[in-house]
Structure formats: structure tokens, C-alpha cells
């Protein structure tokens, strides 16, 4: 093989394939070599062992193949079997090269790195791997040496199972790929004595080897200390295989000028090699460095922004908050019926930019309310990064579960940024927006009963991942079903006390270090438990707006019933009113409680009774309607949860209506009540208040309309 120019081998292969398939358009993409070399051999064979290593080195350095080699321990024996004792049972075992060939071929086929794979083999053990490659839609060719090839690769019927072309023979190609005498290395090999001539350079001394080791270690440290863009380029090429200049830039989402500088430096340091113009792959040194990098951080994706830039972007976007009117609140809840007092509270709570706590009986719209408030925030786009870098660690930020890309805004930015005409120097590259940032809708992070204290930390599973409360910046963080967590919910709530007070949070890494992150988000909490049973005063005072999402009144429930009927296609108002009167009579008779979700669920069940072409207006009988009523999962008064300040709600409703009517002062005020120093209601029912001397009603006394 030392007299073969392996750079000519791809050309010879293409020539032979064109003879079999005239007009075949193909080009050489990449060459791999997998092999083994002997170690710990008999001293008589050390030169032979070195010659095999030199061959692999030449394949890598002179012929630009990607070479993977594995040592075989001969335990002090001769390399050739004929040189060993015939009774010696030793047999060298090495299977890593074969495994590596098979896995690499499958990986490249899966990633569509080639269309035709040429396998220089002779062993039938590779049949399963080659057949698997063909299942990916790739064509395969067997290249072998006569007298060294299994009959299965040369026989026509057997070959058809593993190859799409006739077997190619290296024997026939040798005349075309031989090295000329001038290009051969200045070294002679004596096959009888297995020894090199004196022209072979001497082995490096101990001092030289030590210096080489130190240089390699310095290179490793240097690579580990470099920026995330360099790390990203190295890890991207390792994962994706050979990539073009443009492909690397597109994957990392960075400027072509920047990636050009990175690849130029890596190439000068022999960490990447351009196998052909503008096609790059890692060298063995680059792969060794990459393995060290992946131990610390295995992130592969668009290049991160600096942590400073991320924080500045969050703070900048947090200052653009706008105030909303009641009309805008109603518009955000189009298609839903809300009480007037709830509309006012939502408007004021949103404009305050403070946290809101929603509580009340289940099924009355707490989740609906939090979703509507998110729509109010979603009027302006939010800019956020794929990832950010903090102290050399890349933290993944963009999460499709919480962040939705606003594609129209992304396209608009590209249209506005791209110049109409390109100048000869392609300066339009530098006018493009920074693609490391995404334009998204306002983040919406929803957690529930599964949430634990550990989720506030930056998780690490090979890649650092930002916690949910950080991903919610410039958006909404909804903590649903508070009080029903498997872990004590007070431990979780305690994590919010400092961020709510200082507008920043301390986020810990798994290893113990921490960072200070902006806390610029709307925190919405909801529960159907009694709020006084699950939050204490220390946390309650930080929740300025505590909103009772109560059961609807009968007029409001009628309105919800009509809205839900229209959504499923009901047009007959009389028929809707008929069903409504029936269900209200039954509800009162059976002492059921009205819930805002009941009309929607009723019509879902009614719609499920219909066949194609049928309608609720004309095909649902009273009999069917009553059956659905009895099957419906209703709520009963006996199961209702009592809420401590529920008594205030009637007064709030009345005051809100007077505000709508433009009443300046409540008409039920009188001189005594207006000056009455009675304290705000403290949660105890007025008829059982124990301190009559403080102005609270005595047992049996009629309660005044208390403060809130």
C-alpha cells in the first residue's frame, strides 16, 4: 500500500462506476479508514509495528483521510502467525475498528451525508451494517481485493443483497493509482528482516516527548478557555460531520465573517481540516479537544449571547409596559362573559405590574383569566436568545414549550434589514439582524402540581438548561393549583419572596455556584382552596391583588350559556332559552351550584350525541337533554368551599356598578356610617365577632357594609 496514491483512489472508483452506469453524476465527499495496529510486540517486530503506524499517519496527513485506529496487545509475541510457535493458542482480538466502521456508516447515512457509500472490505461480517445503510435509501458499492474477498461479495446473487453495483477490484485499479518513484518516501523496507534503512529519522528523545506532551496540554487548556463560538464550531462539526462554510454559519446563527475567522484559526492550529474547498471536518487533535469540551458542556446549537447582553435586553423590554383600558380587557376576553367588577380588577392589577393571586371555586375561569391577561401582554413582540453564556457555561434558554416564535415579525425584520441591491463586497452580511436572538410572543410559563423547589435551579443533563422562572422574563409565570403540590407549597412560595421584593432572583447551578438574574415577569397564582389556609401574611402582603373568581350570578350564567350555545352552532334562541330554563329549574331543585364551565361542558356532551348533518337546534330532544343533565359531573352546595372574604363580594359588585353609572359617592352612605371608625372586615363572620367594644357587630346584630 505504500506505493499507492490514495488521493487518486476516489477518481478511479468514479471511473469504474461510470462504466457501469454511464452519466452518473457524483463527487467524492469524504474518506474514512478504520484499522488496528500492534502494540507490545516482540522486539524483533518493533520496526514492523512502527511501519503500520506510519502508514496510518500518512493516510491522515498526506492523503487526508479521516483515520480511526485501535491498538491490539500482542503480549510480547511476534506479529506474523508464521513467526510464532505453532502450539501457541494466542489469537489477536480486535473488534473496535469494525464496530466503528459500522456505526460511522449508519450515522452518516442517517444524517444524509452521502448518496453512494463505497466499502473497501472483504469480510462477510459487514453485511448487516451495509444492508442497514441501504434501508436509509443509500446506494452501496463493494470495493475489495481478489483472493481476500468473501464469495458473497463476488457472487452475483449474493452481491445483490448488499450492493447496487458490480464489485470493484483494487487489483484492477493499481496501475492507475500507483505513486511515481519521485513521490515515494525516501525509505526502503526489507521484507525479510522487517527493518528500516538508516534514512529513517530517529525516535524523539525523552525531553522532546515531554515537550510535545506539554504543548498538547497547553493546546487543550487554550481550547477549553476560548469563547463559546469556538466551542460551538468544534462541537457542531463533530456532531454533524463534514460541513460547508455556509452550513456552519447557518447552524450557529453567526456572521460569515466571524465564522471565517474561527475556522481560519482552528485550521492553523490543525484542529480542523478542509478536505476540499470550504468543506471542514475535525482532525484527530480536534476530536480529542472536543471530547474534553463535551465533558464540561455538551450544548450544540446556535451560538449564545453574553449574559450581560441578555440581562440588558430583559431590562430594556420590561420598561415598555403600557397601561390598558377596560375596553382592551374586554377585547382580550372576546367571546367570554365577565362580571364588571372583575373587569375593573383585572385592568388595575395589570396596570400595577404587580403579582395577582386568583382563588375561588373550581371551574369558574381562573385559568381563562390568566390566559386572557397573557394576551394583553402579547401585543408587542419579545426578543429572547437561543442561549446565553455565563462564566464559560452555555445555558440553553429558548424552549418551544414556553416560547412561540413570531414568524411574521421575524420575516418583517429580515425584509427591512436586507438591502435591495448587493454591492461587490457583500457588505449586506453585516446589515443582517443578529440571528442568535429570536422574536417571539410573550413567554407563557405554566407550572402546576409537579413543580418542586429543585426546579428553580439550573438543571444539567449534559447541557445547562435555564429554570422556568428565568424563561418567563418579559412574560407570564402562572403557578396553577397552588397548595396541591406533592412538596410543601410553602417551600416553593418562599423562593418568590426575594424576587418579588427586589426584582431579581438568585439562580443556582447544580455544582453550587449561582448567578443573579433579572426578575421581570408577571406572576399569576391560582388555587381553588381557601387562600388563608395556604399562604401566610409574609407572602400575602406581597400579593397586592387577590382576586376572587367567584361562581357566576344567574344573569351572568345565562349569558355564558348563550355564548357557548352559539359556539357549537345553535341559532334558535327560543330553543336555547328552553334548555336554559329547564337546567336552571333542575339546578335549584337538586341544590347544585352554578359554575362558569358548566355551559361549555353541557354543550360538549350534547354535541357528542349528534351524527353528521344533525344539529342541537333540531335533533336534541328534551329526553336527551335530561339524560345529559343526570350524567353531567355537577357540583353541589354541600361540597362548596367557604372563602373567608366572600362576604365582601356583594359590596364590591355594587360599588363597581355605581362606578359604571358615574355615581360619585355611594348613595347608601349616611352621616353615621361615613364617620363610623369600624375596622376593615377581619375574616370572622360579623354575627360571631367577639370584640363588640372595637366597633364590630355584636352577636345577632345586623352587619354594616364593611370595608375591603
N, C-alpha and C positions, 0 to 999 in steps of 0.2 A: 504493500500500500504506500510505501514511502516514495514510489515512483509514479504515483497517480496525482494529478491536479484535480482536487475535489471541487474547485470552483467551476470546472468545466463539466462536472457530472450533471447538474440540472439541465444544461444545454443539450447534452447527449440524450437525457431522458425525454426531453421535449421533442427532439428529432425523431426518436423511435415511436413516441406516441402519435406524432403527426403522420407517420407512415401507416399506423393502424387506423387513425381517424383523421383523414385529410381535412384541413380547415379548422382544426382545433385551436382555439384562441386561449392561451394560458401563459402565465408568467410565474417565475419562481418567487415564493414569498419568504420561506424560512426553512433552514435545515437543522435538524436535530441529530445528535449522536449520543447513544447511551451505551456504556460499556463498563468493564471491570478491569482492575489491574492488580497484579500480585504484590503482596507485602509479606515481610518476614520470611523471605525465601532463603534457600541455601546460598552461601556467599558466592558459589560458582555462577549463580544465575542473577546476581545483582545487576549486572550490565543489561541483561535481557529484560529485567523488570523496568529499569530506567528507560530503556528504549520504548517500551509500551507507553509509559507516562509521557515521553517526549512526543510520541505520535498524537496523543490526545491534545497536548499543548499546541502542537502545530495545527490540528484541525480547528482549534479555537482561535488562535492568533493569526494564522496565515490564510486559512480558508473560511473563517468567520462563521463557523457552525456553533450552534448552542450545544455545549458538551456537558453531559452529566455522567460522572464516573463514580464507581464504588469499589472500595478495597476488598480483596479476598485474602484471608490469612492462610498462608501455606505452612505455617508452623515449622519453619526451618527446612522444608523439603524442596526438592527440585521442581521446576515448573512443568517440564515435559514429563508425561507419564512414562515414556520410554526410558527416561533417565532415573526413574525411581525403582525401588525393589519391586519385583512382580508380586510379592506377597503382601506389600503394603496396602491396607484397605482404604487409605486416605483418598477422599474424593472432594475436590474443592466445591464448595456450595456458595452460589451467589444468585439471588433472585431479584435483588433490588433494581437492577438495570431493566429487566423485563417488565417488572411492575411499573417502573417509572415510564417506560415507553408506552405501555397500555393506557395508563391514566392520563398522560400528556396528550395522546392521540384523542381520547374521549373528550378531554377538556377543550381542546382546540375545535373539535367537531361540534361540540355543544355551543361554543361561542362563535361558530361560523367563521373561523379564522382561515379556512381553506375550502376549496371545492373538490380538488383531487388530491388524495394522500398517497404518496409513494413510500412503500415499506421495504427497506433493504433487510430482508430476513431470510431464514431458511428453515426455521423451527415451526412445527405444526401447533405448538402451544399458543401461538399468537392468533389462531383462528377466531376464538370468541371475541377478542378485542376488535379485530378487523370487521367482523360481522356487525358488532355494535356500532362501529363508526358508520357503516353503510346504512344502518337504521336511522341515522340522523340525516339521511339524504345525500351523503357524500359518496363520490366515486373513489375506488381504491385501485392501486396498481402494486403488484408484487415484483420487486427487483431482487434477484438472487444470483448465486454462483453455481454453476453446474457441478454436480458431484457433492454439493453441500446443501442441497435443497430437498425438502421432503417431497415425495411423489405427489402429494395432494396439491402442491402449488404448481406442478408442471402438467399434471393430467387435466385434460380439457374439462371433463365433467366435474371433477373436484374443484378446479380453479374457479368455476363459475359461481361457487358459493361464497367466495371471498374476494373476488377481483372483477372489475369491469373491463379489463383489457387483458391481452395475452401477456404472459410473464416476460419481463425484460431480463436480459442476462448481462451481468457485469463483464463476463468474458468477451462479449461482442463489442463492448464499449471501450475496452482498454486501449486499443490503438488510437482512439480519438481523444482520450483524456490523459495520456502519458505526459509526464513532465519532460521537458527538454533537458539535456545534460547540463546546460548553463544554469537552469533554475533549481537543480537538485542541491540539497545541502552538502556542504563540504565535509562530509563524514562518510566513512566506509564501514560496512558491517561484515564481519566474518561469521558466516552462519555456522561454521564448525566449532569455533571457540566462544561464540557469543560475546565478543569483546569489541569495544570501540578502538579506533586508532587514536594516536596521541593528539590529533587535532581537536578532540572533544574537550570543551572547556572544563577546568577543574571544578569540583563541588565547592560551594561557598564555605568559608570558614565559620567557626562558631560566632565570631564577632560580627561577621556580615549577616549571618542568620538572625542574630539578636537585633541588629539594626533594622533588618527587614520587618521583624515582628513588631518593633516599636513604631515603625512607620505605619504599619497596618492598624495598630491600635489607635494611633493618633487620627488616622482617617476615619475610623469608626466613631470616635468621640466627636470629631468635627461634624460628621453627618448627623449624629443624634442631636447636636446643638443647633442645627440650622433651622430655618423657618419652616412653617407648615406647608408652604408652596413646594419647597424642595422635597419634603417628605411625601406630600401628596403625589408628586410626579413619579417618584420611585415606586410607591405602593400601587399606584394606578397601573403602571406598565407591568408590574409583577402579576397583578390580578387579571388584567385584560390581555396580556401577551403583546406581540408586536403591534405598535400603534403608529399612526402617522402624526406629523407635527400638528395638523389641524384637529385630529381626534383627541389628542391630549389636551389641547387648549379648550376644546368644547366641553370635555368631561369635567375639567377643573374649573370651568367658567371664568377663566382669567385671560388677560390680554395676550395677543400673539407675541407682542414684543417682550413681555415678561417671560413667557414660556420659552421663547428663543434663548434668552439669557440663561435660564435654568438648565436647559438641555445642553447648551454650549459648555457650561461649567461641568456638568456631570460627564459629558463626553471627554473633556480634557482630563478629568480625574479617573477615566476608564471605568466609570460606573454604568454608563450606557454605551451602546454601540449602534451606529446607523448601518444596518445590514444592507440597505440600499437607500438612495436619496430620500430624506425626510421620513424614513421608517426607523423606529427606535425600539430597542429591546435592552433588557438588563444584561450586563456581564455577570460572570460568577462573583466578582467582587461586589457588584451592585446588589445581587441577590443576598449575599452574606450580610451586607449592611441592612437590607430590607428586613431580614429576619429579626435583627436586633431592634429595629424600629417597631415592628409589629408586636413585640413583647410589651412595649410601653403603650402603644396606641395603634389599633388596627383600623382606624377610620379610613375609608376610601370614599371619596365623593368630591363635590365642589369645594374649592378652596375656602377656608374660613376667613372671616373678617377679624380684625383685632377686637379684643374685649372692650377697649376704650371706645372704638367706633360704635360698637353695639350699644353701650350704655348711653352715648351721646344721642344716638338715634331714638332710643326709648324715651329719653327725657324731652327731646325735641317734639316728638309726636304727642306726648302727654300734655303739652301746653296748648294744643289746638282745640281743646274740648269746647263745644258750643252748647248754648242753652236751648232747650226745646219748649215748645208751647203745648197746651193741652190738645190743640188740633193735630200737632205732629204725633203726640202719643196715641190719639185715636186712629190716626192713619197707620201707625205701626201695628195696631191691633185690628186692622181691617178684617171684617168677617167674624169678629168676636164681640160679645156684649160685655161691657164693663160698667160697674157702678160709678157714678160721678165722683164720689169721694175717693175711690181707688185711682181714678184717672189723675186727680189732683195730687195724691200722694206719690204716684209714680213720676209725675212731672217734677215735683220738688225734690224727690230722692235722687232722680237722675241728675238734675242741675246742681245738686250739692256735691256731686262726685264722691260721695261717701258710700260706705257699705250698706246694703239693705238686707234685712232679715225677714223672710216671708214665712209665716206659720199659719196654721189653720187646718181644718178637717181635710182628709184625703179626697181627691177627685174634684177640686174646685178651682184649679187653674194656676197653681204655684209654678209648675214647670212652664206653662203657657206664658205667664207673666215674665219670667226670666228670659225666655226666648224672645219675647217682644222687645224687651229692653236691649238685648243684643242687636236687634235690627235697627234700633235708634243709633247705636254706635257705628253701625256698618255703612254710614253714609259717606265716609271718606276711607280711602284705602290705607292699609297698614303695611309699612315696609319692614321686612324682617330677614335675617340671614339664613342660609343653609346651616351654618355652624359658626362658632366663634372660637378664638384661641385664647386661652388663659394660662399663663406661666408654662408655655410649651405643650399644653394639653388641648387637644381639639375636642370641643363639646358640641355634639350634634343638637341643633335647635329646631329646625323645620320638622314638623310632624304632621303628616296628612290627616291624622285623626283629629287634630285641633286647628290646623291651618288650611284654609282653602284658597288656592291661587286665584287671583282676579285676572283672568286671562285677557279680558278686554283692555284693562289698564296696562298690562304688560305689552300687548301689541301696540297700543297707542304710544307708549313711551319709545318703543323701537321705531315707529314711523316718524316720530318727531325728532329722534336723535340721529337717524341715518340721513346723510346728505344726499341730495338728488343726483349729483354727479361725482364720480370718483376722480381724484387727482392722481397723477402718476406715482406719487409717493405713498398712496394708500393711507393717507392720514385719517381717513374715516374710522380706522381701527381705534383710534384714541378718542373718537367722539361717541363711541357706543356707551350705553349705560353699564354700570358695574353689575355683571350678571351673578355675582356672589350674593346679591340681595334679591328677594322676591317681593312682588306686590301682591298682597293678599287681602281678603276680607278680614274684619276684626277677629282676632283669635277667640275661639269659644272652647273653653276647657270645662268639662263636666266630670265630676267625680262623685262617688256615692258610697255605698256601704263597704266597698272593697278597699277604700283608702286607709292608709296607715301612716304613722309618723315617719317610717323609713322612706316613704315616697317623697318627702321634702328634700332628700339628699340627691346628689348627682349619682345616678346608677352607673355601674361599669360592668359590661359583659364582653370585654374586648374593645368596646367603644364607649366613651363617656357620653351620657345622654342627659340633657337638661331636665330638671324636675317639672311637674305640671305647673306649679305656681310661677316659675320663670317663663315658661312658654305662653302664659296668659298675659304677659305685659302688653299694654296698649289694647287690651281686650277685656274679656269677661271670664271670671273664675266662678263657677257655680258649684257649691257644695250641697248636694242633694241628700235628702233623707238623714239629716243630722240627728244624731242620737241613736241610730240603728247600726253603727259600725261594730265590727267584731272586736275592735280595740276600743279602749275607753276613749270616747269622743273628746273628753276634756284635755287629754294629752295632745290631741290634734289641734284643738282650738287654741291651746297655749302657743302653738307655733305662729299664730296670726297676730298675737298681741303686739310684739315689737314691730313687725312690718306695718300694721295699721297706724301705729303711733309715729314712726319715723320715716315711712315711705321708702324703706329699703329692707332687704332681707339678707340674712347671713346663711349662705348655702354651703353645705359641707360636701367634700369629696369622700369617697369610700375610704381613702387612706388616712383621713383625719384633717387634712388641710381644708381651708374654707375660702370663700370669696364673698364680697358684698355686692349684691345685685339690686338694681332698681326695683321698686315695688310700685308699678304704675298700672293698676288694673282695677276693675270694678269687682268687688267681692259680693256675691249674692249667696245667701244661705237659705235653706228651706227645710221645714220639718212639719210633720202633722202631729207631733207631740206637743204637750204643753211647754211653752218656751221657758217658763220659770223652773221647770224640772230639769232642764238640760244645759242652761247657761247661767253663770253666776254674775254678780254685779260688776266684777272687774272686766268681763268681756262685754256685758250688756251695755255699759256706758260708752263703749266704742262703736256700738251699732246704733247710730243716731236715728235711723228709720227702721222701726219694727212694725211690719205691715201684716195685719190680719187679713188673709184671703179667705173670707167667710163664705158660708153657703149662700146661694143666691136667694133673693126675695122672690115671691111668686110672680110679680110682673117681669122681673129680670129673667126668671126661668122660662116664662112664656116666650120672651124674645129669643132666648137661646134655642128653644125648641123649634121656632120658626126658621131660624138661621140654619140649623142642622138639617131640617127638612129640605130646604132649598138646595143644600149642597149635594143631596142624593137624588135630586131631580123632581121633587114634589112641586107641583104647580097649583094644585087645588087647595086654596086657602081654607075653604069650608071643611074639607076632609082633614086638613091639619088641625084645625080648631076642634073638630070632633074627637080626634085621638087625644088632643091635649086635655080636653075636659074630662075624658074618661080616666086618663092616667092620674090627673090631679085628685079626682074623687077617690080612686083606689089608693093613692099615696096617703091621703088623710085618713082613710078608713083603716089602713094597716099600720099606721103610725111609722111610716117611713120618712126619712129625711131627704130633702131636695139636695142634689149635688149637681154642680155645673157640668160634669162629664156625662150625666145620665142621658140627656137627649141624643148626644152623639152615639153612645153605645146602643141605645134603643134602635136607632135607625141603621146601625151596622147590622144588628141582628135581623131587623125587618128586611133589609136588602138581601141578606143571605137566603131568605125564603123564596126569592124570585128566580124564575127561569128567564132565559134570553127572550127579550121582547115584552116582558111583563114590567109593570110599574107599581109603586106603592100606592099611587092615587087610585088605580082601578082594580088592583089584583090582591090587595091585602084586606082580608075581612076582619070584622070585629073579633071573630073567634081566634084567628091567627094572632091578632094584636094582644088579646088577653093571655094566650099561651106564652107569648114572648114576655109579657109582664111577669108571669109567675116564674119563668126561667131566668129572668134578669137578676144579676147579683146586686141586690139593693142594700142600702144602709138603713139601719133602724135607730130610732131615737134612744133606745135603751143602750146602744153601743157608742153613742156620741161622746166625744172627749170634751170636757169643760175647759175653756180657756180663760185665764184669770182676768183679763181686761175686756172680756166680751161685752160686758155691760156698757162700756163706753161707746160702742159702735153705733148705737141708735142716735146718740147725741151728735157724733161726728157726721153721720149721714144727714141729719137735719141742718147742721151748720154749713155743710158743703152745698146743700140745695139753696140755702139762703144766699151763699156767695154767688151762685149761678144767677139768682134772681136779682142780684145787686143790692141786697139788704145790708146797710151799713152796720147796724147794731142788732143783735138778736132781739126779736120782738117780745120774747118771753122774759126778758130781763126786768127786774123791778129794783127799787132802791135797796131793799134788804138784801136780795141775792147779789146784786152788783158789788155791795160792800162787805159781803159775808167773808170772813177770813178762813173759811173751811179749807183744809189742805186738799191736795190732789188725791184722787182715789188710790188707795194703797193695795188693792187686790182683795181685800176682805169684803164679803157681801155687806152692804150698808146696814141691813137689819140685824146683823150679828156683831157689829163693831163694838169692841169692849170699852172704848175711851170716850164716853159722852162729853167729858169735860174739855176735850180738844176740838169740839165742834162737829164730831162725827155723829151721825144719826143714832138715836137710842133704839133699842130693840123695839120693833113694831112701828117705828116712825117712818113716814114717807120720805124716800130719798130725794134730795135735790139733784138737778142735773149737774153732776160733778165735773171737775176739770180732767184733762187728759195729759 
